[in-house]
Amino acid sequence: MGKQLYTMVELPHKVFLLDDSTTQIVNHIQTYERNDSQLLALYNEPINNICIFDVKSGKEIQKIQFQKEGPNALDPNFCGFLIHNKDSIFMYHTWLWQLDLFNEKGELQKKYQIKDYPLESGCSFRRPDILPYSDTPIKKVDNSSVFRSV
């Protein structure tokens, strides 16, 4: 047997308190920091909202409600989301090759067709495949957004 490179350590379990309208099955999830707090955001499909939890306390601190119909409607076929700040919540649609920008009130601010924006010099980009594998296909890295799929 070779040299042991890693040691697995089981950490204490973390419990997040869900109310009776929050699903236990989550397809879209994100962790991020705000004001020195670690936050966990999950998309609650049955209610069409994003629930935000404080990781330290495990308590829900905010809900962002989206509309199902009308001019501010969130297309239910999105593939992931990224909370950049309270006025910049991006919903990523692989099939449409589109980013929808919402604020924390769930109001649609703008739709971006990704194919309409020229790439910077030296940037390699290929359209994501139509069947995303990752449950978090959009992520912010430094000053860039990364779109992932299979």
PAVOKOL-654720 format. One record per atom (N, C-alpha, C): atom name; x, y, z. Coordinates in Angstrom, 3 decimals. Layout:
{vovo "CA", {X, Y, Z}}
...
//
This chain:
{vovo "N", {0.831, -1.180, 0.000}}
{vovo "CA", {0.000, 0.000, 0.000}}
{vovo "C", {0.875, 1.242, 0.000}}
{vovo "N", {0.425, 2.261, -0.710}}
{vovo "CA", {1.189, 3.498, -0.820}}
{vovo "C", {1.000, 4.418, 0.372}}
{vovo "N", {1.649, 5.557, 0.274}}
{vovo "CA", {1.581, 6.571, 1.316}}
{vovo "C", {0.152, 7.134, 1.409}}
{vovo "N", {-0.339, 7.308, 2.637}}
{vovo "CA", {-1.675, 7.871, 2.841}}
{vovo "C", {-1.623, 9.372, 2.587}}
{vovo "N", {-2.404, 9.828, 1.627}}
{vovo "CA", {-2.393, 11.240, 1.253}}
{vovo "C", {-3.468, 12.054, 1.954}}
{vovo "N", {-4.583, 11.399, 2.291}}
{vovo "CA", {-5.715, 12.113, 2.863}}
{vovo "C", {-6.258, 11.370, 4.075}}
{vovo "N", {-6.843, 12.129, 4.977}}
{vovo "CA", {-7.529, 11.549, 6.128}}
{vovo "C", {-8.935, 12.125, 6.147}}
{vovo "N", {-9.922, 11.267, 6.225}}
{vovo "CA", {-11.317, 11.708, 6.274}}
{vovo "C", {-11.726, 11.902, 7.729}}
{vovo "N", {-12.343, 13.045, 8.012}}
{vovo "CA", {-12.818, 13.340, 9.351}}
{vovo "C", {-14.290, 13.699, 9.252}}
{vovo "N", {-15.133, 13.009, 10.006}}
{vovo "CA", {-16.552, 13.328, 10.001}}
{vovo "C", {-16.791, 14.542, 10.885}}
{vovo "N", {-17.421, 15.537, 10.322}}
{vovo "CA", {-17.740, 16.749, 11.061}}
{vovo "C", {-19.137, 16.628, 11.645}}
{vovo "N", {-19.453, 17.448, 12.632}}
{vovo "CA", {-20.813, 17.415, 13.176}}
{vovo "C", {-21.834, 17.738, 12.091}}
{vovo "N", {-22.986, 17.138, 12.172}}
{vovo "CA", {-24.040, 17.388, 11.201}}
{vovo "C", {-24.609, 18.787, 11.396}}
{vovo "N", {-25.006, 19.396, 10.290}}
{vovo "CA", {-25.608, 20.727, 10.328}}
{vovo "C", {-27.087, 20.572, 10.003}}
{vovo "N", {-27.930, 21.180, 10.794}}
{vovo "CA", {-29.374, 21.097, 10.610}}
{vovo "C", {-29.897, 22.466, 10.196}}
{vovo "N", {-30.711, 22.473, 9.143}}
{vovo "CA", {-31.371, 23.700, 8.701}}
{vovo "C", {-32.859, 23.534, 8.955}}
{vovo "N", {-33.433, 24.496, 9.646}}
{vovo "CA", {-34.837, 24.421, 10.025}}
{vovo "C", {-35.728, 24.820, 8.855}}
{vovo "N", {-36.524, 23.875, 8.359}}
{vovo "CA", {-37.415, 24.132, 7.233}}
{vovo "C", {-38.834, 24.341, 7.734}}
{vovo "N", {-39.532, 25.299, 7.134}}
{vovo "CA", {-40.938, 25.465, 7.493}}
{vovo "C", {-41.776, 24.492, 6.661}}
{vovo "N", {-43.067, 24.504, 6.863}}
{vovo "CA", {-43.921, 23.520, 6.193}}
{vovo "C", {-44.107, 23.786, 4.700}}
{vovo "N", {-43.603, 24.907, 4.182}}
{vovo "CA", {-43.732, 25.175, 2.752}}
{vovo "C", {-42.402, 25.039, 2.004}}
{vovo "N", {-41.351, 24.646, 2.694}}
{vovo "CA", {-40.045, 24.505, 2.054}}
{vovo "C", {-39.789, 23.044, 1.721}}
{vovo "N", {-39.458, 22.798, 0.464}}
{vovo "CA", {-39.228, 21.436, 0.011}}
{vovo "C", {-37.957, 20.850, 0.627}}
{vovo "N", {-37.927, 19.543, 0.749}}
{vovo "CA", {-36.727, 18.853, 1.228}}
{vovo "C", {-35.906, 18.335, 0.060}}
{vovo "N", {-36.431, 18.457, -1.154}}
{vovo "CA", {-35.725, 18.031, -2.355}}
{vovo "C", {-35.249, 19.286, -3.074}}
{vovo "N", {-33.945, 19.427, -3.215}}
{vovo "CA", {-33.365, 20.653, -3.752}}
{vovo "C", {-32.539, 20.340, -4.992}}
{vovo "N", {-32.834, 21.020, -6.088}}
{vovo "CA", {-32.053, 20.857, -7.311}}
{vovo "C", {-31.078, 21.998, -7.546}}
{vovo "N", {-31.341, 23.168, -6.966}}
{vovo "CA", {-30.486, 24.334, -7.187}}
{vovo "C", {-30.109, 24.920, -5.839}}
{vovo "N", {-28.810, 25.040, -5.604}}
{vovo "CA", {-28.315, 25.470, -4.297}}
{vovo "C", {-27.055, 26.314, -4.497}}
{vovo "N", {-26.820, 27.241, -3.592}}
{vovo "CA", {-25.631, 28.087, -3.645}}
{vovo "C", {-25.226, 28.466, -2.227}}
{vovo "N", {-23.933, 28.520, -1.974}}
{vovo "CA", {-23.425, 29.104, -0.736}}
{vovo "C", {-22.692, 30.386, -1.107}}
{vovo "N", {-22.777, 31.376, -0.242}}
{vovo "CA", {-22.097, 32.639, -0.486}}
{vovo "C", {-21.965, 33.396, 0.828}}
{vovo "N", {-21.174, 34.463, 0.812}}
{vovo "CA", {-20.976, 35.289, 2.000}}
{vovo "C", {-21.613, 36.654, 1.800}}
{vovo "N", {-22.173, 37.177, 2.897}}
{vovo "CA", {-22.728, 38.535, 2.910}}
{vovo "C", {-22.521, 39.078, 4.318}}
{vovo "N", {-21.869, 40.241, 4.406}}
{vovo "CA", {-21.609, 40.885, 5.708}}
{vovo "C", {-20.959, 39.921, 6.699}}
{vovo "N", {-19.945, 39.206, 6.273}}
{vovo "CA", {-19.194, 38.256, 7.110}}
{vovo "C", {-20.024, 37.066, 7.586}}
{vovo "N", {-21.176, 36.826, 6.984}}
{vovo "CA", {-21.992, 35.655, 7.316}}
{vovo "C", {-21.961, 34.682, 6.151}}
{vovo "N", {-21.848, 33.396, 6.458}}
{vovo "CA", {-21.928, 32.361, 5.435}}
{vovo "C", {-23.401, 32.015, 5.245}}
{vovo "N", {-23.870, 32.071, 3.994}}
{vovo "CA", {-25.281, 31.848, 3.708}}
{vovo "C", {-25.460, 30.658, 2.763}}
{vovo "N", {-26.603, 30.012, 2.893}}
{vovo "CA", {-26.998, 28.911, 2.022}}
{vovo "C", {-28.315, 29.309, 1.374}}
{vovo "N", {-28.345, 29.286, 0.048}}
{vovo "CA", {-29.569, 29.626, -0.689}}
{vovo "C", {-30.007, 28.400, -1.470}}
{vovo "N", {-31.306, 28.117, -1.425}}
{vovo "CA", {-31.836, 26.993, -2.196}}
{vovo "C", {-33.112, 27.419, -2.879}}
{vovo "N", {-33.313, 26.874, -4.073}}
{vovo "CA", {-34.538, 27.171, -4.809}}
{vovo "C", {-35.609, 26.187, -4.377}}
{vovo "N", {-36.727, 26.731, -3.938}}
{vovo "CA", {-37.870, 25.962, -3.457}}
{vovo "C", {-38.890, 25.900, -4.594}}
{vovo "N", {-38.812, 24.824, -5.392}}
{vovo "CA", {-39.625, 24.735, -6.613}}
{vovo "C", {-41.131, 24.791, -6.378}}
{vovo "N", {-41.688, 24.071, -5.406}}
{vovo "CA", {-43.155, 24.110, -5.264}}
{vovo "C", {-43.717, 25.514, -5.007}}
{vovo "N", {-42.981, 26.347, -4.305}}
{vovo "CA", {-43.448, 27.689, -3.951}}
{vovo "C", {-42.870, 28.747, -4.897}}
{vovo "N", {-41.868, 28.372, -5.701}}
{vovo "CA", {-41.237, 29.275, -6.656}}
{vovo "C", {-40.511, 30.422, -5.945}}
{vovo "N", {-39.700, 30.049, -4.949}}
{vovo "CA", {-38.919, 31.072, -4.264}}
{vovo "C", {-37.528, 30.543, -3.930}}
{vovo "N", {-36.653, 31.463, -3.538}}
{vovo "CA", {-35.331, 31.109, -3.028}}
{vovo "C", {-35.362, 31.354, -1.533}}
{vovo "N", {-35.001, 30.329, -0.761}}
{vovo "CA", {-34.907, 30.430, 0.693}}
{vovo "C", {-33.443, 30.611, 1.056}}
{vovo "N", {-33.168, 31.586, 1.899}}
{vovo "CA", {-31.791, 31.873, 2.299}}
{vovo "C", {-31.660, 31.600, 3.794}}
{vovo "N", {-30.642, 30.795, 4.126}}
{vovo "CA", {-30.396, 30.387, 5.504}}
{vovo "C", {-29.045, 30.897, 5.966}}
{vovo "N", {-28.966, 31.264, 7.232}}
{vovo "CA", {-27.697, 31.560, 7.872}}
{vovo "C", {-27.074, 30.214, 8.242}}
{vovo "N", {-25.867, 29.940, 7.762}}
{vovo "CA", {-25.253, 28.633, 7.992}}
{vovo "C", {-24.947, 28.417, 9.477}}
{vovo "N", {-24.512, 29.443, 10.163}}
{vovo "CA", {-24.146, 29.290, 11.572}}
{vovo "C", {-25.349, 28.910, 12.430}}
{vovo "N", {-26.453, 29.621, 12.272}}
{vovo "CA", {-27.631, 29.352, 13.106}}
{vovo "C", {-28.531, 28.264, 12.525}}
{vovo "N", {-28.454, 28.044, 11.197}}
{vovo "CA", {-29.339, 27.086, 10.547}}
{vovo "C", {-30.742, 27.623, 10.337}}
{vovo "N", {-30.948, 28.906, 10.622}}
{vovo "CA", {-32.284, 29.499, 10.507}}
{vovo "C", {-32.454, 30.237, 9.183}}
{vovo "N", {-33.680, 30.200, 8.678}}
{vovo "CA", {-34.009, 30.937, 7.469}}
{vovo "C", {-34.030, 32.428, 7.795}}
{vovo "N", {-33.374, 33.225, 6.945}}
{vovo "CA", {-33.328, 34.669, 7.193}}
{vovo "C", {-34.045, 35.480, 6.115}}
{vovo "N", {-34.336, 34.852, 4.963}}
{vovo "CA", {-34.976, 35.603, 3.894}}
{vovo "C", {-35.586, 34.637, 2.881}}
{vovo "N", {-36.655, 35.110, 2.226}}
{vovo "CA", {-37.226, 34.409, 1.077}}
{vovo "C", {-37.348, 35.407, -0.058}}
{vovo "N", {-36.978, 34.970, -1.253}}
{vovo "CA", {-37.137, 35.787, -2.451}}
{vovo "C", {-38.218, 35.112, -3.279}}
{vovo "N", {-39.359, 35.754, -3.372}}
{vovo "CA", {-40.515, 35.176, -4.060}}
{vovo "C", {-40.533, 35.598, -5.518}}
{vovo "N", {-40.708, 34.630, -6.408}}
{vovo "CA", {-40.808, 34.900, -7.840}}
{vovo "C", {-42.238, 34.690, -8.301}}
{vovo "N", {-42.613, 35.410, -9.357}}
{vovo "CA", {-43.939, 35.273, -9.946}}
{vovo "C", {-43.933, 34.120, -10.947}}
{vovo "N", {-45.072, 33.458, -11.096}}
{vovo "CA", {-45.198, 32.370, -12.067}}
{vovo "C", {-45.744, 32.864, -13.401}}
{vovo "N", {-46.404, 34.013, -13.384}}
{vovo "CA", {-46.997, 34.586, -14.595}}
{vovo "C", {-46.766, 36.093, -14.603}}
{vovo "N", {-46.917, 36.681, -15.786}}
{vovo "CA", {-46.817, 38.129, -15.908}}
{vovo "C", {-45.428, 38.588, -16.304}}
{vovo "N", {-45.218, 39.916, -16.319}}
{vovo "CA", {-43.948, 40.475, -16.809}}
{vovo "C", {-42.745, 40.142, -15.929}}
{vovo "N", {-42.955, 39.838, -14.657}}
{vovo "CA", {-41.850, 39.494, -13.757}}
{vovo "C", {-41.709, 37.986, -13.540}}
{vovo "N", {-42.360, 37.192, -14.378}}
{vovo "CA", {-42.382, 35.741, -14.181}}
{vovo "C", {-41.002, 35.122, -14.360}}
{vovo "N", {-40.720, 34.140, -13.516}}
{vovo "CA", {-39.513, 33.331, -13.626}}
{vovo "C", {-39.861, 32.090, -14.435}}
{vovo "N", {-39.156, 31.883, -15.536}}
{vovo "CA", {-39.354, 30.674, -16.342}}
{vovo "C", {-38.933, 29.476, -15.487}}
{vovo "N", {-39.820, 28.508, -15.265}}
{vovo "CA", {-39.513, 27.393, -14.370}}
{vovo "C", {-38.463, 26.436, -14.918}}
{vovo "N", {-38.034, 26.608, -16.148}}
{vovo "CA", {-37.055, 25.712, -16.747}}
{vovo "C", {-35.622, 26.208, -16.609}}
{vovo "N", {-35.362, 27.086, -15.640}}
{vovo "CA", {-33.986, 27.561, -15.469}}
{vovo "C", {-33.111, 26.427, -14.927}}
{vovo "N", {-31.805, 26.585, -15.102}}
{vovo "CA", {-30.872, 25.502, -14.755}}
{vovo "C", {-29.983, 25.820, -13.568}}
{vovo "N", {-30.050, 27.005, -13.042}}
{vovo "CA", {-29.239, 27.370, -11.891}}
{vovo "C", {-29.371, 28.853, -11.609}}
{vovo "N", {-28.857, 29.259, -10.455}}
{vovo "CA", {-28.917, 30.668, -10.107}}
{vovo "C", {-27.641, 31.101, -9.416}}
{vovo "N", {-27.415, 32.407, -9.407}}
{vovo "CA", {-26.269, 32.996, -8.728}}
{vovo "C", {-26.742, 34.269, -8.047}}
{vovo "N", {-26.616, 34.323, -6.736}}
{vovo "CA", {-26.919, 35.550, -6.002}}
{vovo "C", {-25.614, 36.327, -5.881}}
{vovo "N", {-25.534, 37.424, -6.608}}
{vovo "CA", {-24.346, 38.270, -6.565}}
{vovo "C", {-24.492, 39.303, -5.455}}
{vovo "N", {-25.641, 39.940, -5.385}}
{vovo "CA", {-26.005, 40.842, -4.291}}
{vovo "C", {-27.528, 40.978, -4.310}}
{vovo "N", {-28.077, 41.828, -3.452}}
{vovo "CA", {-29.542, 41.899, -3.334}}
{vovo "C", {-30.237, 42.384, -4.606}}
{vovo "N", {-29.530, 43.114, -5.450}}
{vovo "CA", {-30.118, 43.610, -6.688}}
{vovo "C", {-29.647, 42.852, -7.925}}
{vovo "N", {-28.871, 41.807, -7.721}}
{vovo "CA", {-28.338, 41.032, -8.849}}
{vovo "C", {-28.439, 39.541, -8.561}}
{vovo "N", {-29.583, 38.984, -8.926}}
{vovo "CA", {-29.811, 37.547, -8.793}}
{vovo "C", {-29.994, 37.026, -10.214}}
{vovo "N", {-29.023, 36.251, -10.671}}
{vovo "CA", {-29.026, 35.755, -12.038}}
{vovo "C", {-29.625, 34.350, -12.085}}
{vovo "N", {-30.564, 34.153, -12.979}}
{vovo "CA", {-31.165, 32.846, -13.236}}
{vovo "C", {-30.683, 32.412, -14.614}}
{vovo "N", {-30.073, 31.249, -14.692}}
{vovo "CA", {-29.423, 30.770, -15.902}}
{vovo "C", {-30.297, 29.759, -16.625}}
{vovo "N", {-30.554, 30.007, -17.910}}
{vovo "CA", {-31.364, 29.117, -18.751}}
{vovo "C", {-30.468, 28.518, -19.835}}
{vovo "N", {-30.030, 27.287, -19.644}}
{vovo "CA", {-29.182, 26.645, -20.642}}
{vovo "C", {-29.895, 26.516, -21.974}}
{vovo "N", {-31.130, 26.057, -21.948}}
{vovo "CA", {-31.866, 25.817, -23.186}}
{vovo "C", {-32.043, 27.102, -23.995}}
{vovo "N", {-32.250, 28.218, -23.304}}
{vovo "CA", {-32.464, 29.494, -23.990}}
{vovo "C", {-31.158, 30.256, -24.221}}
{vovo "N", {-30.084, 29.790, -23.596}}
{vovo "CA", {-28.793, 30.478, -23.635}}
{vovo "C", {-28.990, 31.907, -23.150}}
{vovo "N", {-29.589, 32.000, -21.948}}
{vovo "CA", {-30.056, 33.284, -21.445}}
{vovo "C", {-29.813, 33.408, -19.938}}
{vovo "N", {-29.553, 34.629, -19.498}}
{vovo "CA", {-29.484, 34.990, -18.088}}
{vovo "C", {-30.608, 35.976, -17.809}}
{vovo "N", {-31.393, 35.710, -16.778}}
{vovo "CA", {-32.416, 36.658, -16.341}}
{vovo "C", {-31.942, 37.285, -15.043}}
{vovo "N", {-31.989, 38.583, -14.969}}
{vovo "CA", {-31.541, 39.330, -13.797}}
{vovo "C", {-32.750, 39.771, -12.979}}
{vovo "N", {-32.785, 39.352, -11.717}}
{vovo "CA", {-33.859, 39.713, -10.785}}
{vovo "C", {-33.266, 40.476, -9.612}}
{vovo "N", {-34.115, 41.209, -8.883}}
{vovo "CA", {-33.698, 41.804, -7.614}}
{vovo "C", {-34.287, 40.965, -6.470}}
{vovo "N", {-34.020, 41.368, -5.226}}
{vovo "CA", {-34.471, 40.562, -4.087}}
{vovo "C", {-35.982, 40.630, -3.860}}
{vovo "N", {-36.669, 41.501, -4.594}}
{vovo "CA", {-38.131, 41.532, -4.535}}
{vovo "C", {-38.743, 40.578, -5.560}}
{vovo "N", {-37.896, 39.877, -6.320}}
{vovo "CA", {-38.375, 38.960, -7.336}}
{vovo "C", {-38.824, 39.655, -8.601}}
{vovo "N", {-38.380, 40.903, -8.791}}
{vovo "CA", {-38.750, 41.670, -9.975}}
{vovo "C", {-37.708, 41.468, -11.071}}
{vovo "N", {-38.169, 41.137, -12.255}}
{vovo "CA", {-37.279, 40.950, -13.395}}
{vovo "C", {-36.718, 42.300, -13.812}}
{vovo "N", {-35.401, 42.409, -13.859}}
{vovo "CA", {-34.743, 43.658, -14.234}}
{vovo "C", {-34.333, 43.670, -15.705}}
{vovo "N", {-33.830, 42.513, -16.171}}
{vovo "CA", {-33.341, 42.459, -17.547}}
{vovo "C", {-33.116, 41.006, -17.944}}
{vovo "N", {-33.227, 40.751, -19.258}}
{vovo "CA", {-32.889, 39.444, -19.821}}
{vovo "C", {-31.676, 39.631, -20.714}}
{vovo "N", {-30.689, 38.756, -20.554}}
{vovo "CA", {-29.480, 38.808, -21.357}}
{vovo "C", {-29.403, 37.567, -22.233}}
{vovo "N", {-29.304, 37.756, -23.532}}
{vovo "CA", {-29.033, 36.656, -24.445}}
{vovo "C", {-27.516, 36.521, -24.530}}
{vovo "N", {-26.975, 35.449, -23.975}}
{vovo "CA", {-25.519, 35.296, -23.873}}
{vovo "C", {-24.859, 35.364, -25.245}}
{vovo "N", {-25.484, 34.785, -26.250}}
{vovo "CA", {-24.892, 34.766, -27.592}}
{vovo "C", {-24.745, 36.162, -28.189}}
{vovo "N", {-25.443, 37.164, -27.659}}
{vovo "CA", {-25.387, 38.526, -28.194}}
{vovo "C", {-24.190, 39.326, -27.688}}
{vovo "N", {-23.429, 38.779, -26.737}}
{vovo "CA", {-22.307, 39.513, -26.159}}
{vovo "C", {-20.994, 38.973, -26.703}}
{vovo "N", {-20.155, 39.861, -27.263}}
{vovo "CA", {-18.871, 39.397, -27.800}}
{vovo "C", {-17.939, 38.948, -26.670}}
{vovo "N", {-17.086, 37.987, -26.999}}
{vovo "CA", {-16.130, 37.475, -26.018}}
{vovo "C", {-14.892, 38.356, -25.990}}
{vovo "N", {-14.263, 38.422, -24.805}}
{vovo "CA", {-13.016, 39.153, -24.691}}
{vovo "C", {-11.924, 38.382, -25.408}}
{vovo "N", {-10.901, 39.076, -25.794}}
{vovo "CA", {-9.769, 38.459, -26.479}}
{vovo "C", {-9.161, 37.354, -25.605}}
{vovo "N", {-8.930, 36.202, -26.202}}
{vovo "CA", {-8.310, 35.086, -25.481}}
{vovo "C", {-9.278, 34.264, -24.660}}
{vovo "N", {-10.552, 34.626, -24.668}}
{vovo "CA", {-11.551, 33.897, -23.888}}
{vovo "C", {-12.109, 32.766, -24.739}}
{vovo "N", {-12.056, 31.556, -24.222}}
{vovo "CA", {-12.650, 30.451, -24.958}}
{vovo "C", {-14.008, 30.153, -24.349}}
{vovo "N", {-15.004, 30.076, -25.178}}
{vovo "CA", {-16.370, 29.856, -24.700}}
{vovo "C", {-17.078, 28.972, -25.698}}
{vovo "N", {-17.784, 28.014, -25.189}}
{vovo "CA", {-18.610, 27.179, -26.044}}
{vovo "C", {-19.953, 27.082, -25.387}}
{vovo "N", {-20.953, 27.081, -26.182}}
{vovo "CA", {-22.315, 27.014, -25.658}}
{vovo "C", {-22.482, 25.756, -24.814}}
{vovo "N", {-23.039, 25.888, -23.613}}
{vovo "CA", {-23.263, 24.707, -22.783}}
{vovo "C", {-24.189, 23.716, -23.481}}
{vovo "N", {-23.966, 22.454, -23.220}}
{vovo "CA", {-24.823, 21.421, -23.781}}
{vovo "C", {-26.223, 21.533, -23.193}}
{vovo "N", {-27.184, 20.890, -23.830}}
{vovo "CA", {-28.573, 21.066, -23.437}}
{vovo "C", {-28.992, 20.248, -22.223}}
{vovo "N", {-28.180, 19.332, -21.777}}
{vovo "CA", {-28.546, 18.536, -20.610}}
{vovo "C", {-27.560, 18.784, -19.477}}
{vovo "N", {-27.757, 19.831, -18.686}}
{vovo "CA", {-26.793, 20.132, -17.622}}
{vovo "C", {-26.742, 19.017, -16.589}}
{vovo "N", {-25.557, 18.701, -16.172}}
{vovo "CA", {-25.345, 17.641, -15.194}}
{vovo "C", {-25.262, 18.214, -13.786}}
{vovo "N", {-24.622, 19.361, -13.656}}
{vovo "CA", {-24.415, 19.963, -12.347}}
{vovo "C", {-25.689, 20.645, -11.853}}
{vovo "N", {-25.907, 20.563, -10.558}}
{vovo "CA", {-27.031, 21.284, -9.972}}
{vovo "C", {-26.690, 22.744, -9.720}}
{vovo "N", {-25.456, 23.109, -9.876}}
{vovo "CA", {-25.039, 24.504, -9.731}}
{vovo "C", {-24.225, 24.901, -10.961}}
{vovo "N", {-24.883, 25.070, -12.107}}
{vovo "CA", {-24.142, 25.311, -13.338}}
{vovo "C", {-23.648, 26.744, -13.538}}
{vovo "N", {-23.887, 27.624, -12.576}}
{vovo "CA", {-23.396, 28.998, -12.706}}
{vovo "C", {-22.680, 29.369, -11.415}}
{vovo "N", {-21.497, 29.963, -11.556}}
{vovo "CA", {-20.701, 30.314, -10.391}}
{vovo "C", {-19.879, 31.547, -10.717}}
{vovo "N", {-19.684, 32.407, -9.725}}
{vovo "CA", {-18.841, 33.591, -9.890}}
{vovo "C", {-17.433, 33.250, -9.417}}
{vovo "N", {-16.436, 33.512, -10.246}}
{vovo "CA", {-15.036, 33.300, -9.904}}
{vovo "C", {-14.298, 34.590, -10.225}}
{vovo "N", {-13.795, 35.254, -9.209}}
{vovo "CA", {-13.178, 36.570, -9.360}}
{vovo "C", {-14.167, 37.507, -10.062}}
{vovo "N", {-13.795, 38.047, -11.214}}
{vovo "CA", {-14.691, 38.955, -11.939}}
{vovo "C", {-15.373, 38.283, -13.120}}
{vovo "N", {-15.431, 36.950, -13.107}}
{vovo "CA", {-16.017, 36.220, -14.225}}
{vovo "C", {-17.147, 35.345, -13.756}}
{vovo "N", {-18.041, 35.018, -14.678}}
{vovo "CA", {-19.095, 34.048, -14.417}}
{vovo "C", {-18.751, 32.781, -15.190}}
{vovo "N", {-18.901, 31.640, -14.537}}
{vovo "CA", {-18.596, 30.360, -15.151}}
{vovo "C", {-19.906, 29.618, -15.324}}
{vovo "N", {-20.192, 29.187, -16.541}}
{vovo "CA", {-21.385, 28.403, -16.855}}
{vovo "C", {-20.934, 26.980, -17.121}}
{vovo "N", {-21.471, 26.027, -16.346}}
{vovo "CA", {-21.027, 24.647, -16.491}}
{vovo "C", {-22.194, 23.767, -16.882}}
{vovo "N", {-21.869, 22.735, -17.656}}
{vovo "CA", {-22.810, 21.685, -17.975}}
{vovo "C", {-22.038, 20.555, -18.635}}
{vovo "N", {-22.723, 19.452, -18.956}}
{vovo "CA", {-22.021, 18.324, -19.556}}
{vovo "C", {-21.885, 18.520, -21.037}}
//
